Amino acid sequence: MYLGNDLVHWSGDTAGEKEVENRTTRRFFDRILHESEHALLVVLGKTGNRLATISLPRFQALWMLWAAKEAVFKAAMKATPGLVFSPRAIPVRITRSVDDFDRWWPLRRDTGFSSPTVPLAHGWTRVQDRFYDILWEYGQGFVHALALGPRAGRSVGPPWARVIHGVESDDILLQEPCDVLERASRAARYLARRLAGSVSSIGDRAMTLQIVRTVASTGRLSPPRIYSATEPLNMDLTMSHDGPWIAAGLFLHEEFSSPSFP
């Protein structure tokens, strides 16, 4: 099973360019949305709708769906190497609101790694007849999506209890001068190591772990993997960043005990 994530700084200038609906933004919507998702944007924009306890402006709902598509693709490309990203071919479904998240929200809320985030919704999608589960959360100015899969069907939920994740501002590396992209990349790797350090068998040696991306035969960078010395750890890693925010997640395979948070 594989984990993917994506974070969108929806209060940033880049995302805000899609706030005003015009010919350009409508073309963008048509290019990335499945036909069923146009109606979903309308539902999400209605106050008191059953899918979320907050109503989302149209452009924020767009980025909620986009983050899910990116997260699902990051997981699916590990399951199917060479998969081409086609946003319209990843129709997102939302199945649960945050109204009762205390009862069903499957992610640990006490990691100690996350900036304040609020559960938003739960959903799913299907890529090449295999299912992926999706969770959304949001914070001040961002939305974050996590995707876990694939599975053959919808009958049994994925093991979210084995997922560790965090969202932080990249000012944790404020003292280190570097360009914007390198700063974000360093911050994401740093956060990923901190998450790994919550696993009892790794602990204090987390900061010595290496995060590596190799060049695949297609010329594209492979998904990141986390190594101890020269051996890859049997945990699936995902990272993302946008604006001042970074996010990372780990899916622990069976050989690791359940995470132990400080």
For each residue, the residues with C-beta under 8 A, 3 or more apart:
1: 148 149 150 151 158 159 236 251
2: 75 76 78 79 148 149 150 236 251
3: 75 146 147 148 163 236 237 238 249 250 251
4: 70 71 72 73 74 75 76 78 146 147 148 238
5: 71 74 144 145 146 147 165 238 239 240 247 248 249
6: 66 67 68 69 70 71 74 144 145 240
7: 67 142 143 144 145 167 240 241 242 245 246 247
8: 15 63 64 66 67 142 143 242
9: 12 14 15 141 142 242 243 244 245
10: 15 16 59 60 63 141 142 143
11: 15 16 140 141 142 243
12: 9 15 16 141 242 243
13: 16 17
14: 9 17 242 243
15: 8 9 10 11 12 18 19 59 63 242
16: 10 11 12 13 19 59
17: 13 14 20 25
18: 15 25 28 59 62 63
19: 15 16 57 59
20: 17 25
21: 25 26 58
22: 25 26
23: 26 27
24: 27 28
25: 17 18 20 21 22 28 29
26: 21 22 23 29 30
27: 23 24 30 31
28: 18 24 25 31 32
29: 25 26 32 33 38 41 62
30: 26 27 33
31: 27 28 87 88
32: 28 29 66 69 87 88
33: 29 30 37 38 41 62 65 87 88
34: 37 88 89 90 91 92
35: 38
36: 39 40 91
37: 33 34 40 41 65 91 92
38: 29 33 35 41 42
39: 36 42 43
40: 36 37 43 44 61 65 92 94
41: 29 33 37 38 44 45 58 61 62 65
42: 38 39 45 46
43: 39 40 46 49 51
44: 40 41 49 51 52 55 56 61 64 94
45: 41 42 49 55 56 57 58 61
46: 42 43 49 55
47: 55
48: 55
49: 43 44 45 46 52 55
50: 97
51: 43 44 94 97 121
52: 44 49 55 56 94 97 98 120 121
53: 97 98 99
54: 120
55: 44 45 46 47 48 49 52
56: 44 45 52 60 61 64
57: 19 45 60 61
58: 21 41 45 61 62
59: 10 15 16 18 19 62 63
60: 10 56 57 63 64 143
61: 40 41 44 45 56 57 58 64 65
62: 18 29 33 41 58 59 65 66
63: 8 10 15 18 59 60 66 67 143
64: 8 44 56 60 61 67 68 120 121 136 143 145
65: 33 37 40 41 61 62 68 69 92
66: 6 8 32 62 63 69 70 87
67: 6 7 8 63 64 70 71 136 143 144 145
68: 6 64 65 71 72 90 92 123 125 134 136 145 147
69: 6 32 65 66 72 73 87 90 92 125
70: 4 6 66 67 73 74 145 240
71: 4 5 6 67 68 74 75 134 145 146 147 238
72: 4 68 69 75 76 90 92 125 127 132 134 147 149
73: 4 69 70 76 77 83 85 90 127
74: 4 5 6 70 71 77 78 147 223 238
75: 2 3 4 71 72 78 79 132 147 148 149 150 238
76: 2 4 72 73 79 80 83 127 128 130 132 149 150
77: 73 74 80 81 82 83 85 223
78: 2 4 74 75 81 223 236
79: 2 75 76 130 149 150
80: 76 77 83 127 128
81: 77 78 216
82: 77 218
83: 73 76 77 80 127 128
84:
85: 73 77
86: 89 90
87: 31 32 33 66 69 90
88: 31 32 33 34 91
89: 34 86 127
90: 34 68 69 72 73 86 87 125 127
91: 34 36 37 88 125 126
92: 34 37 40 65 68 69 72 123 125 134
93: 123 124 125
94: 40 44 51 52 121 122 123
95: 122 123 124
96: 104 121 122 123
97: 50 51 52 53 100 121
98: 52 53 101 105 118 119 120 121
99: 53
100: 97 103 104
101: 98 104 105 119
102: 105
103: 100
104: 96 100 101 122
105: 98 101 102 109 119 135
106: 135 157 160 161
107: 119 135 137 146 160 163 165
108: 111 161 164 259 261
109: 105
110: 261
111: 108 114 164 165 166 195 198 259 261
112: 261 262
113: 164 165 166 168 191 194 195 198
114: 111 117 165 166 167 168
115: 139 140 167 168 169 245
116: 139 140
117: 114 137 138 139 144 167
118: 98 137 138 139
119: 98 101 105 107 135 136 137
120: 52 54 64 98 136 137 138 143
121: 51 52 64 94 96 97 98 135 136
122: 94 95 96 104 133 134 135 136
123: 68 92 93 94 95 96 133 134 136
124: 93 95 131 132 133 134 154
125: 68 69 72 90 91 92 93 131 132 134 147
126: 91 129 130 131 132
127: 72 73 76 80 83 89 90 130 132 150
128: 76 80 83
129: 126
130: 76 79 126 127 149 150 151 152
131: 124 125 126 149 150 151 152 153 154
132: 72 75 76 124 125 126 127 147 148 149 150 151
133: 122 123 124 147 148 149 151 157 158 160
134: 68 71 72 92 122 123 124 125 145 146 147
135: 105 106 107 119 121 122 145 146 160
136: 64 67 68 119 120 121 122 123 143 144 145 146
137: 107 117 118 119 120 143 144 167
138: 117 118 120 142 143 144
139: 115 116 117 118 142 144 167 245
140: 11 115 116
141: 9 10 11 12 243 245
142: 7 8 9 10 11 138 139 167 242 243 245
143: 7 8 10 60 63 64 67 120 136 137 138
144: 5 6 7 67 117 136 137 138 139 167 247
145: 5 6 7 64 67 68 70 71 134 135 136
146: 3 4 5 71 107 134 135 136 163 165 238 249
147: 3 4 5 68 71 72 74 75 125 132 133 134
148: 1 2 3 4 75 132 133 158 159 160 163 251
149: 1 2 72 75 76 79 130 131 132 133 158
150: 1 2 75 76 79 127 130 131 132
151: 1 130 131 132 133 154 156 158
152: 130 131
153: 131 156
154: 124 131 151
155:
156: 151 153
157: 106 133 160
158: 1 133 148 149 151
159: 1 148 162 163
160: 106 107 133 135 148 157 163
161: 106 108 258
162: 159 251 252 253 256 258 259
163: 3 107 146 148 159 160 249 250 251 252
164: 108 111 113 195 198 199 249 250 252 259
165: 5 107 111 113 114 146 195 247 248 249 250
166: 111 113 114 191 194 195 247 248 249
167: 7 114 115 117 137 139 142 144 245 246 247
168: 113 114 115 172 187 191 245 246 247
169: 115 172 244 245 246
170: 173 183 184 187 241 244 245 246
171: 174 244
172: 168 169 187 190 191
173: 170 176 178 183 186 187 190
174: 171
175:
176: 173 183 186
177:
178: 173 182 183 186
179: 182 183
180: 183 184
181: 184 185
182: 178 179 185 186
183: 170 173 176 178 179 180 186 187
184: 170 180 181 187 188 241 246
185: 181 182 188 189 241
186: 173 176 178 182 183 189 190
187: 168 170 172 173 183 184 190 191 241 246
188: 184 185 191 192 239 240 241 246 247 248
189: 185 186 192 193 211 239
190: 172 173 186 187 193 194
191: 113 166 168 172 187 188 194 195 239 246 247 248
192: 188 189 195 196 211 224 226 237 239 248 250
193: 189 190 196 197 206 207 209 211
194: 113 166 190 191 197 198 206
195: 111 113 164 165 166 191 192 198 248 249 250
196: 192 193 199 202 206 209 226 233 235 250
197: 193 194 202 203 204 206 207
198: 111 113 164 194 195 259 260 261 262
199: 164 196 202 203 235 252 256 257 259 260
200: 203 257 260
201: 256 257
202: 196 197 199 205 206 209 228 233
203: 197 199 200 206
204: 197 207
205: 202 208 209 228
206: 193 194 196 197 202 203 209
207: 193 197 204
208: 205 228
209: 193 196 202 205 206 226 227 228 233
210: 226 227 228
211: 189 192 193 224 225 226 227 237
212: 224 225 226 227
213: 221 222 223 224 225
214: 221 222
215: 219 220 221 222
216: 81 219 220 221 222
217:
218: 82
219: 215 216
220: 215 216
221: 213 214 215 216
222: 213 214 215 216 225
223: 74 77 78 213 237 238
224: 192 211 212 213 237 238 239
225: 211 212 213 222 232 233 237
226: 192 196 209 210 211 212 232 233 235 237 250
227: 209 210 211 212 230 231 232 233
228: 202 205 208 209 210 231 233
229:
230: 227
231: 227 228
232: 225 226 227
233: 196 202 209 225 226 227 228
234: 253 255 256
235: 196 199 226 250 251 252 253 256
236: 1 2 3 78 250 251 253
237: 3 192 211 223 224 225 226 248 249 250
238: 3 4 5 71 74 75 146 223 224 248 249 250
239: 5 188 189 191 192 224 246 247 248 249
240: 5 6 7 70 188 246 247 248
241: 7 170 184 185 187 188 245 246 247
242: 7 8 9 12 14 15 142 245
243: 9 11 12 14 141 142
244: 9 169 170 171
245: 7 9 115 139 141 142 167 168 169 170 241 242
246: 7 167 168 169 170 184 187 188 191 239 240 241
247: 5 7 144 165 166 167 168 188 191 239 240 241
248: 5 165 166 188 191 192 195 237 238 239 240
249: 3 5 146 163 164 165 166 195 237 238 239
250: 3 163 164 165 192 195 196 226 235 236 237 238
251: 1 2 3 148 162 163 235 236
252: 162 163 164 199 235 256 258 259
253: 162 234 235 236 256
254:
255: 234
256: 162 199 201 234 235 252 253 259
257: 199 200 201 260
258: 161 162 252
259: 108 111 162 164 198 199 252 256
260: 198 199 200 257
261: 108 110 111 112 198
262: 112 198
